[in-house]
C-alpha cells in the first residue's frame, strides 16, 4: 500500500532491476524529460490510461508538480545530472 503524505499525495516505492535507473536516465536525456521521477509518473499514467480506459490528460493533471529532487534529472550515479557534467 502506498504511504499517504496527505489527502492529495501518496508515495509509492518499488524494487526493480539494477539496470533500470540507468535506462530511465538514458530515456530522459533522449526525450528531454525533466526528471527520472516525472518520467516514471508519466509512464505509469500511460499504462493506467491504457489498461483502465481512462483519459491520459486527466491522470496527468492529477500529478503533483515536481519539486526538489523530483524536478531535476538524476544521473546514473544518483547525483543531479548538472553536477555530473
C-alpha positions as CSV (number, residue, x, y, z in Angstrom):
1,X,0.0,0.0,0.0
2,X,1.3,3.5,-0.8
3,X,2.3,5.7,2.1
4,X,-0.1,8.6,2.2
5,X,1.6,12.0,2.6
6,X,-1.7,14.0,2.8
7,X,-5.2,13.7,1.4
8,X,-3.9,14.6,-2.1
9,X,-0.5,12.9,-2.3
10,X,0.9,9.4,-1.7
11,X,4.4,7.9,-2.1
12,X,5.0,4.7,-4.0
13,X,8.3,2.8,-3.8
14,X,9.3,-0.4,-5.6
15,X,12.3,-2.6,-6.2
16,X,13.5,-3.1,-9.8
17,X,16.5,-4.4,-11.7
18,X,19.9,-2.9,-11.3
19,X,19.9,-1.5,-14.9
20,X,16.5,0.2,-14.7
21,X,17.7,3.6,-13.2
22,X,20.3,4.0,-15.9
23,X,17.8,3.1,-18.6
24,X,15.4,5.7,-17.2
25,X,18.2,8.3,-17.2
26,X,19.0,7.5,-20.8
27,X,15.4,7.8,-21.8
28,X,15.1,11.1,-20.0
29,X,18.1,12.5,-21.8
30,X,16.9,11.3,-25.2
31,X,13.3,12.6,-24.7
32,X,14.2,15.8,-22.8
33,X,12.1,14.7,-19.8
34,X,12.9,17.0,-16.8
35,X,13.5,14.2,-14.2
36,X,13.5,10.5,-13.6
37,X,10.5,10.9,-11.3
38,X,8.4,12.7,-13.9
39,X,9.4,10.0,-16.5
40,X,8.2,7.2,-14.2
41,X,5.0,9.1,-13.3
42,X,4.1,9.7,-16.9
43,X,4.8,6.0,-17.8
44,X,2.5,4.8,-15.0
45,X,-0.2,7.2,-16.1
46,X,0.1,6.0,-19.7
47,X,-0.3,2.4,-18.6
48,X,-3.2,3.2,-16.3
49,X,-4.9,5.1,-19.1
50,X,-4.5,2.2,-21.5
51,X,-5.4,-0.6,-19.1
52,X,-8.3,1.1,-17.3
53,X,-9.6,3.1,-20.4
54,X,-9.2,6.4,-18.6
55,X,-8.3,9.8,-20.2
56,X,-4.5,10.3,-20.0
57,X,-4.9,14.0,-19.7
58,X,-7.0,13.6,-16.5
59,X,-4.4,11.3,-14.9
60,X,-1.5,13.6,-15.8
61,X,-3.4,16.7,-14.5
62,X,-3.7,14.9,-11.0
63,X,0.1,14.6,-10.7
64,X,1.7,16.9,-8.1
65,X,4.1,19.5,-9.6
66,X,7.7,18.2,-9.4
67,X,9.7,19.9,-6.6
68,X,13.1,19.5,-5.1
69,X,14.9,16.4,-6.4
70,X,11.8,15.3,-8.4
71,X,12.3,18.4,-10.5
72,X,15.9,17.6,-11.6
73,X,17.3,14.9,-13.7
74,X,19.4,12.5,-11.6
75,X,22.4,10.9,-13.3
76,X,23.4,7.3,-13.3
77,X,25.5,7.9,-10.1
78,X,22.3,9.2,-8.3
79,X,23.6,12.8,-8.3
80,X,21.9,15.6,-10.2
81,X,22.9,15.4,-13.8
82,X,24.1,19.1,-13.8
83,X,26.8,18.1,-11.2
84,X,28.0,15.3,-13.4
85,X,28.7,17.5,-16.5
